[in-house]
Amino acid sequence: MGIMKHEYEAKFLDVDVADLQAKLAGLGAVQAYGRTLLTRKIFEGGALDDSAWIRLRNEGSRITLTLKQVTDATKIDGTTEIETEVTDMPATAEILRRLGVQEVGYQENYREEWRLGEVVFDFDTWPGLPTFLEIEGPDEASVRQATALLALDYAEARFGSVNGIYQSETGRDIRTEPTLLFSDTEKQG
């Protein structure tokens, strides 16, 4: 499983988005892309155990297929993934269904991405949640350093998937929700 790699990412809730974007610009970070609607299909079951799922995501400029597994949502290295690009979302979804995994969810969120060196800063907006910042780097040290550069408190970092954030912040279990969509008013905002 050499291609299964650890994700090193930390999420920070209750952030001042404009302030952090100004700090990033001041540090010389570049905006990779502005606020973009991402859509994803979530697949579970088949040969996958309960801690794993497949995400088929349209990122606007590309489509990715990712096998994700959360082994420990309390640690920065508790999530692993294998990701590749695909070109045809409906065909890929059909292949997955024929392999016996079930499509259990359709979700959308907005993302604005900034980059500084090897570190990626994503401002993620999900339906019914305030925008949060996700910092991803090649290792834990780079994520901790980026956190310090933005004067955020690493002790407040959250790890694992967005499911855990919905659970703690809203009491919702989005894994049981077939769709996770923005209302028309949220889309205009």
Secondary structure, 3 states (H helix, E strand, C coil): CCCCEECEEEEECCCCHHHHHHHHHHCCCEEEEEEEEEEEEEEECCCCCCCEEEEEEECCCCEEEEEEEECCCCCCCCEEEEEEEECCHHHHHHHHHHCCCEEEEEEEEEEEEEEECCEEEEEEECCCCCCEEEEEECCHHHHHHHHHHCCCCHHHCECCCHHHHHHHHHCCCHHHCCEECCCHHHHHC
